[in-house]
C-alpha cells in the first residue's frame, strides 16, 4: 500500500510539474513575449500553478483512471 501511494505521488509530481510548466511558459510567452524578464515571470507563474496542479492531480487522477477504465473496459469496473 505504501509503495502504491508513493508511486502515485511521484507520478503526480512529474505529471503536474510537466503540465503546469508547459502551460505557464506558453501563457507567459503569449502575454509577455520572450522579453528579458520572461524567465522570472514564468517561474513566478509556475510557482503558483504547480502546487495547485499537483494537489488537483493527486486527488482527481484515481477518479479519472476509474472513469477511463469504465469507458474502455465496462465489464471490469469495480
C-alpha positions in Angstrom: 0.0 0.0 0.0 2.8 2.5 0.9 4.6 1.6 -2.3 1.5 2.2 -4.4 0.8 5.5 -2.8 4.5 6.6 -3.3 4.3 5.6 -6.9 1.1 7.6 -7.3 2.7 10.7 -5.6 5.8 10.5 -7.8 3.6 10.1 -10.9 1.5 13.2 -9.9 4.6 15.2 -9.2 6.2 14.5 -12.6 2.9 15.0 -14.5 1.9 18.2 -12.7 5.4 19.7 -13.0 5.5 19.0 -16.7 2.0 20.2 -17.5 2.0 23.3 -15.3 5.5 24.2 -16.6 4.5 23.9 -20.2 1.2 25.7 -19.8 2.6 28.5 -17.6 5.5 29.0 -20.1 3.1 29.2 -23.0 0.8 31.7 -21.4 3.7 33.8 -20.2 5.2 33.8 -23.7 1.8 34.7 -25.2 1.3 37.6 -22.7 4.8 39.0 -22.5 6.7 37.6 -25.4 10.3 36.4 -24.9 11.4 39.5 -23.1 14.4 39.9 -20.7 12.2 39.1 -17.7 10.5 36.1 -19.3 12.2 33.5 -17.0 11.4 35.4 -13.8 7.8 35.9 -14.8 7.4 32.3 -15.9 8.9 30.9 -12.7 6.6 33.1 -10.7 3.6 31.9 -12.6 4.8 28.3 -12.4 5.3 28.6 -8.6 1.6 29.4 -8.3 0.3 26.8 -10.8 2.4 23.9 -9.7 1.1 23.3 -6.1 -2.5 23.7 -7.3 -1.9 21.3 -10.3 -0.2 18.8 -8.0 -3.0 18.8 -5.4 -5.7 18.5 -8.1 -4.0 15.7 -9.9 -3.3 13.9 -6.6 -6.9 14.0 -5.7 -8.6 13.5 -9.1 -6.3 11.1 -11.0 -7.7 8.0 -9.3 -11.2 9.1 -10.3 -10.1 9.7 -13.9 -8.4 6.4 -14.0 -11.6 4.6 -12.9 -13.6 6.7 -15.4 -11.3 5.7 -18.3 -11.3 2.1 -17.3 -15.1 2.1 -17.1 -15.3 3.6 -20.6 -12.9 1.2 -22.2 -13.5 -1.9 -20.1 -17.1 -1.8 -18.9 -17.2 -5.4 -17.8 -14.2 -4.9 -15.5 -15.4 -1.8 -13.5 -15.1 -2.1 -9.7 
